[in-house]
């Protein structure tokens, strides 16, 4: 009877762990629901006098189209890719878009497939979305091949921008606002803040369920591993120390792992992706000065022939699956 009780208790504990892991993964990859009619009426480039063109382009892998806005700036020698985070919309980025456009950059703002206006498709936390970012790089080089490319990403979009820049030498400067260091990190942070339990209790089971349900493991999405490969291209990391979504401790980890040139801007009172709203003028000036310095004033850190060699050498080792 005692043995049966122990076995039954063990099965019960495993069942509870599996239940939590399944809930985490299902929440993570669940398709976005159709927004209600109020949420559908949001700001557009029209409201801020931004001469944006609706564009679509294919991802690196996949048979769908990524939606974006291309905003040309007459005489621009630079193009900035701007992307939101997990379940974010490109309309969330209008403040950044209009100010960088006014500073003389072409803008390509896009939203990750399934996360923004397109709903009903399963998503991941950066594993498949990197295909969308690399598709944006290809589109920008085809659309304005003579310009130098920079990138601004937010939250998951910031993490993806870091991973993509490590694989796309065409990106010459990266601003990462509130990125996570590893896929595991924001899940660990959420579990500890909501369940008040250490995530290691659920780690292995959740990782196995993620592989079963989404086709990848935690360690296949790790900006912390990739960020060092961006140098000598510059990286600016921005993070609010009151972030409730991504652990603020991830920012100094990423900064330490990055090569030079690099900059870390921490805001004591900002929540997740809240730096812009803490001080709009300071935030815009920080981005404008960063891209002016590294894309307009300084020469390219990696000559074009070396970029092509680097891209060819990397092409065999870093493939990502098609979005399902």
Secondary structure, 3 states (H helix, E strand, C coil): CHHHHHHHHHHHHHHHHHHHHHHHHHHHHCCCCCCCHHHHCCCCHHHHCCCCEEEEEECCCCCCEEEEEEECCCCCCEEEEEECCCCCCHHHHHHHHHHHHHCCCEEEEECCCCCCCCCCCCCCCCCCHHHHHHHHHHHHHHHCCCCEEEEEEECHHHHHHHHHHHHCCCEEEEEEECCCCCHHHHHHHHHHHHCCCCHHHCHHHHHHHHHHHHCCCHHHCCHHHHHHHCCCCEEEEEEECCCCCCCCHHHHHHHHHCCCCEEEEEECCCCCCCHHHHCHHHHHHHHHHHHHHHHHHCCCCCCHHHHHHHHHHHCCCCCCCCCC
